[in-house]
Amino acid sequence: MRGDLQKDTNDMAEIQIKNVAKTFGAYQALHSIDLAIADQEFMVLLGASGCGKTTLLRIIAGLETASIGEVWIGGRRVDHLAPKDRGIAMVFQNYAVFPHLTVFENIGFGLRMAKMPNDEVKRRVERTASLMHIEQLLKRYSGELSGGQRQRVAVARALAMEPDVILMDEPLSNLDALLRLEMRAELKGVLAESKTTAIYVTHDQVEAMSLADRISVMHQGRIIQAASPIEVYRNPAAQFVAGFLGNPPMNFLRAEKAGDGKWNVAGETVDGPRGAEAPLQFAIRPEDMQIADQGLPAQVRLVEPLGAHLLVTCDVDGTMLRAVLDSDLSLKAGDHIKLAPQPDRVRWFDPETTKAVA
């Protein structure tokens, strides 16, 4: 039995999901998912409602059975095992704390069910409560706690089991914005200290970007891209990823071939992929443009002051384009400007396959 929340060096908890698919009647919820998650990695499954991320999490947990495929944890195949035998703990969107129990009793509930000695229960409860900064609340009942405190109790209860893997299904979505910000920072630090492999489901891209070691972007039951947050944001593998991440998301303009490595975008010639066939989608993030003497001709439609910057919506060759510009600029609807994209931040997509073009 471990003396604290640090995992033994030999206690590896890598996860391998091999060719996992799931159907509900005629509906295909997951299509041949292959994903490897390293020991102690924080993996976020990101996608819109209905993309299959929670179904995949439930299959890993053993709460759903895959139609085909295998789930391995720590070199051991577990898809035939009951949830209690997989070495996992779960934290759900609803706090699921018992109102008739104290915080101490809530955190120690799973340990009591596992018939652990009283001194070990006390040690683990106090340790995880300290990590979650709720040690002063151990004698209180959950009805006396705020939403953020109850969510801390739920996370502490999961960590007290010293699981190989912790699975979290939108655990912060019921908290207000300030509490979510606080809990994100706390959660990432606690899981790094406990050295626990984590899979976290969310539709919130800010949560995904701030928490993840890697993000798996899901769409219609498939993983479209699995990479570091910066890689997913800067080098999206498909147009869906480019349009899903970012607030506001990437802009897309039609590009026609003007010569080898030259492309016509909104009447301007820009450098682009060589050897590709027309048309392509020219893509640029709103923050990667600035007003210049040469650039894409744009007419301002709407100016939204957002403190540190302006969010400017423009008409570029009949397409709405958004730009994040300096708040000191004096702009108004109707103004004609030119927007110069930062060349190394331009991305290109094939409109037929929707995949990125190098």
C-alpha positions as a printed Julia matrix, in Angstrom:
358×3 Matrix{Float64}:
   0.0    0.0     0.0
   1.42   3.38   -0.98
   2.34   5.8     1.77
   1.1    8.85   -0.15
  -0.48   9.79   -3.47
   2.75   9.3    -5.42
   2.59   6.27   -7.69
   5.31   3.64   -7.59
   7.7    3.91  -10.53
   6.69   0.4   -11.62
   2.97   1.22  -11.35
   2.44   2.23  -14.97
  -1.02   3.19  -16.16
  -0.8    3.74  -19.88
  -4.08   3.25  -21.74
  -4.53   1.72  -25.16
  -7.83   1.87  -27.01
  -7.73  -0.51  -29.96
 -10.28  -0.41  -32.79
 -13.16   0.45  -30.44
 -16.53   0.94  -32.09
 -20.0    1.28  -30.59
 -23.44   0.98  -32.14
 -26.81   1.62  -30.55
 -29.19  -0.21  -32.87
 -28.7    1.36  -36.3
 -26.82   4.36  -34.88
 -23.01   4.23  -35.0
 -21.8    6.23  -31.99
 -18.08   5.41  -32.38
 -16.1    4.45  -35.49
 -12.93   2.36  -34.99
 -11.25   4.48  -32.31
  -7.51   3.93  -31.83
  -5.83   5.99  -29.12
  -2.78   5.54  -26.9
  -2.51   7.54  -23.65
   0.82   7.57  -21.85
   1.29   6.89  -18.15
   0.58  10.08  -16.13
  -0.67  11.9   -19.23
  -3.62  14.3   -19.02
  -5.74  13.56  -22.09
  -8.78  15.68  -22.92
 -11.56  14.38  -25.19
 -12.98  17.53  -26.78
 -16.02  17.86  -28.98
 -19.58  19.08  -29.35
 -22.55  17.29  -27.83
 -23.19  13.95  -29.54
 -19.64  13.48  -30.88
 -19.11  10.27  -28.84
 -16.68  11.52  -26.19
 -18.78  10.46  -23.18
 -19.56   7.1   -24.81
 -15.83   6.48  -25.23
 -15.18   7.45  -21.6
 -17.93   5.1   -20.39
 -16.43   2.23  -22.42
 -13.04   2.84  -20.78
 -14.78   2.91  -17.39
 -16.76  -0.27  -18.05
 -20.14   1.48  -17.85
 -20.73   0.71  -21.54
 -19.61  -2.29  -23.59
 -17.9   -1.71  -26.91
 -19.47  -3.42  -29.93
 -15.95  -4.33  -31.05
 -12.43  -3.46  -29.92
 -10.21  -3.69  -26.86
  -9.32  -1.5   -23.87
  -5.96  -1.98  -22.14
  -4.8   -0.28  -18.92
  -1.25  -0.77  -17.66
  -0.55  -3.61  -20.09
  -3.66  -5.49  -18.97
  -6.76  -5.99  -21.1
  -9.72  -4.74  -19.06
 -12.74  -4.58  -21.38
 -14.03  -7.88  -19.94
 -13.62  -6.65  -16.33
 -16.17  -4.95  -14.07
 -15.55  -1.22  -13.39
 -14.37  -1.93   -9.83
 -11.61  -4.22  -11.14
 -10.12  -1.76  -13.66
  -8.13   0.43  -11.24
 -10.08   3.57  -12.16
 -12.0    6.32  -10.38
 -14.6    8.64  -11.9
 -15.73  12.22  -11.32
 -19.03  13.21  -12.9
 -20.73  16.46  -13.88
 -23.1   16.17  -10.92
 -21.17  16.16   -7.67
 -22.72  12.93   -6.33
 -21.79  13.68   -2.73
 -23.95  12.2     0.02
 -25.85  14.93    1.91
 -26.17  12.86    5.1
 -22.4   12.33    5.38
 -19.67  14.72    6.45
 -16.91  15.74    4.04
 -14.59  13.27    5.8
 -17.13  10.46    5.39
 -17.77  11.37    1.74
 -14.08  11.3     0.83
 -13.55   8.07    2.73
 -16.68   6.32    1.42
 -14.93   4.2    -1.22
 -12.13   3.36    1.2
 -14.66   2.12    3.78
 -16.36   0.03    1.09
 -12.97  -1.5     0.32
 -12.65  -2.34    4.05
  -9.41  -0.43    4.54
  -8.09   0.02    8.1
  -9.23   3.15    9.94
  -5.75   4.66   10.13
  -5.25   4.23    6.38
  -8.65   5.81    5.68
  -7.74   8.74    7.92
  -4.36   9.2     6.24
  -5.74   9.15    2.71
  -8.7   11.41    3.5
  -6.51  14.01    5.19
  -3.94  13.81    2.39
  -6.43  14.33   -0.45
  -8.37  16.98    1.5
  -5.12  18.9     1.92
  -4.37  18.63   -1.79
  -7.81  20.03   -2.63
  -7.59  22.73    0.1
 -10.68  21.51    1.97
  -9.03  20.15    5.12
 -10.9   22.77    7.19
 -14.25  21.4     5.9
 -13.86  17.75    6.95
 -16.46  17.96    9.75
 -19.09  19.76    7.68
 -22.03  18.16    5.87
 -22.25  18.59    2.09
 -25.41  20.69    2.38
 -23.31  23.35    4.06
 -20.88  23.57    1.13
 -20.81  25.7    -2.01
 -20.85  24.1    -5.47
 -17.1   24.53   -5.82
 -16.44  22.94   -2.44
 -18.67  19.97   -3.27
 -16.82  19.46   -6.54
 -13.53  19.48   -4.62
 -14.98  16.78   -2.35
 -15.89  14.67   -5.4
 -12.36  14.97   -6.82
 -10.81  14.24   -3.41
 -12.96  11.1    -3.05
 -11.73   9.84   -6.41
  -8.07  10.59   -5.63
  -8.31   8.98   -2.19
  -8.74   5.62   -3.92
  -5.23   6.14   -5.4
  -6.49   4.94   -8.79
  -4.29   4.06  -11.73
  -6.58   6.18  -13.91
  -9.05   8.96  -13.14
 -11.88   9.6   -15.6
 -13.72  12.94  -15.52
 -16.93  13.75  -17.39
 -17.39  17.55  -17.59
 -16.77  17.9   -13.84
 -16.6   21.72  -13.85
 -19.55  22.55  -16.09
 -21.92  23.29  -13.19
 -19.58  25.9   -11.67
 -19.61  29.61  -12.41
 -16.86  31.12  -14.55
 -14.62  32.28  -11.68
 -14.83  28.94   -9.86
 -14.1   27.05  -13.09
 -10.95  29.11  -13.55
  -9.84  28.39   -9.98
 -10.67  24.69  -10.17
  -8.87  24.24  -13.51
  -5.6   25.47  -12.06
  -6.1   23.4    -8.91
  -7.04  20.23  -10.75
  -4.06  20.32  -13.08
  -1.66  20.82  -10.17
  -3.21  18.08   -8.04
  -3.15  15.49  -10.82
   0.45  16.35  -11.67
   1.39  15.85   -8.01
  -0.55  12.61   -7.67
   1.0   11.3   -10.93
  -2.33   9.88  -12.06
  -3.23   9.18  -15.68
  -6.3   11.3   -16.48
  -8.95  11.37  -19.21
 -11.16  14.43  -19.14
 -14.29  14.96  -21.27
 -15.41  18.49  -22.13
 -17.04  20.6   -24.83
 -15.23  23.69  -23.5
 -12.17  24.46  -25.63
 -10.69  26.81  -23.01
 -10.79  24.0   -20.46
  -9.21  21.64  -22.97
  -6.42  24.06  -23.94
  -5.55  24.96  -20.35
  -5.65  21.44  -18.85
  -4.46  18.97  -21.47
  -1.09  17.48  -22.22
  -2.84  16.32  -25.4
  -6.28  16.98  -26.87
  -8.26  14.45  -28.89
 -10.74  16.43  -30.97
 -13.8   14.27  -31.71
 -16.48  14.68  -34.36
 -19.27  12.29  -35.36
 -17.78   9.37  -33.46
 -14.23   9.78  -34.77
 -11.01  11.27  -33.43
 -10.08  13.92  -36.0
  -6.78  14.94  -34.38
  -4.88  14.02  -31.22
  -1.99  16.35  -30.4
  -0.72  18.95  -27.94
  -2.96  21.99  -27.39
  -0.61  24.29  -29.32
  -0.31  21.83  -32.21
  -4.08  21.4   -32.46
  -4.58  25.17  -32.35
  -1.77  26.23  -34.69
  -1.72  23.25  -37.08
  -5.23  21.79  -37.27
  -5.28  18.56  -39.27
  -8.74  19.21  -40.69
 -11.06  22.12  -41.35
 -13.42  20.95  -38.6
 -10.65  21.28  -35.98
  -9.71  24.74  -37.3
 -13.32  25.88  -37.09
 -14.04  24.28  -33.72
 -11.08  25.66  -31.76
 -10.69  29.35  -31.19
 -13.07  32.07  -30.05
 -13.74  33.39  -32.6
 -12.72  30.44  -34.78
 -10.5   30.45  -37.85
 -11.57  32.43  -40.92
 -11.92  30.65  -44.27
 -11.74  32.22  -47.74
 -11.91  30.55  -51.14
  -8.57  30.46  -52.97
  -8.15  29.99  -56.73
  -4.86  28.98  -58.34
  -2.93  31.86  -59.91
   0.26  29.94  -60.76
   2.51  27.36  -59.15
   2.64  28.33  -55.47
   0.49  31.42  -56.13
  -3.14  31.74  -55.11
  -5.84  34.36  -55.62
  -7.64  35.21  -52.37
 -10.23  38.02  -52.47
  -8.49  39.55  -55.48
  -5.04  39.46  -53.86
  -2.21  37.1   -54.88
  -0.68  35.21  -51.97
   1.94  32.49  -51.65
   0.57  29.02  -50.98
   1.02  25.28  -51.54
   2.83  24.14  -54.65
   1.43  21.3   -56.72
  -2.06  21.5   -55.19
  -5.16  21.75  -57.36
  -7.75  24.51  -57.1
  -9.8   25.45  -55.3
  -8.46  25.47  -51.75
  -9.57  27.04  -48.5
  -7.29  29.81  -47.24
  -7.49  29.9   -43.41
  -6.24  32.46  -40.89
  -6.98  33.01  -37.21
  -8.53  36.38  -36.26
  -5.54  37.37  -34.08
  -3.07  36.68  -36.9
  -4.0   39.72  -39.02
  -3.3   43.42  -38.84
  -4.23  46.54  -40.77
  -1.65  47.39  -43.43
  -1.23  49.21  -46.76
  -1.24  45.87  -48.61
  -3.6   43.04  -47.76
  -7.08  41.61  -48.18
  -9.6   44.4   -48.98
 -12.27  44.47  -46.29
 -15.26  46.58  -45.34
 -15.97  46.9   -41.61
 -19.45  45.68  -40.62
 -19.24  45.61  -36.83
 -16.77  46.75  -34.18
 -16.92  45.16  -30.7
 -14.62  46.71  -28.06
 -13.48  43.91  -25.72
 -11.1   45.77  -23.44
  -7.62  44.69  -24.51
  -8.61  44.42  -28.17
 -11.29  45.06  -30.78
 -13.22  42.24  -32.42
 -13.9   43.53  -35.92
 -16.29  41.77  -38.31
 -15.59  42.56  -41.96
 -16.93  41.71  -45.39
 -14.11  40.27  -47.51
 -15.25  39.45  -51.04
 -18.72  38.52  -49.8
 -17.47  36.39  -46.88
 -17.71  37.45  -43.24
 -14.26  37.55  -41.64
 -13.36  38.38  -38.05
 -10.15  40.09  -36.95
  -8.77  40.79  -33.48
  -7.15  44.23  -33.68
  -5.53  46.77  -31.38
  -8.03  48.52  -29.11
  -6.4   51.9   -29.86
  -7.57  51.79  -33.48
 -10.41  54.1   -34.45
 -12.75  52.01  -36.6
 -16.44  52.17  -37.39
 -18.95  50.31  -39.55
 -18.53  51.18  -43.21
 -14.77  51.81  -43.08
 -12.65  50.26  -45.84
  -9.42  48.67  -44.61
  -6.81  46.15  -45.75
  -5.98  43.17  -43.56
  -2.53  41.61  -43.87
  -2.36  37.98  -42.68
   0.82  36.89  -40.91
   2.31  34.62  -43.62
   3.6   31.85  -41.33
   0.17  31.56  -39.67
  -1.81  30.92  -42.86
  -3.17  27.39  -43.21
  -4.68  25.66  -46.25
  -7.42  23.03  -46.54
  -8.78  20.86  -49.33
 -12.53  21.64  -49.53
 -13.32  18.09  -50.75
 -11.45  16.05  -48.14
 -11.49  18.94  -45.56
  -7.93  17.86  -44.61
  -4.99  20.21  -44.22
  -2.74  20.78  -47.23
   0.95  21.15  -46.48
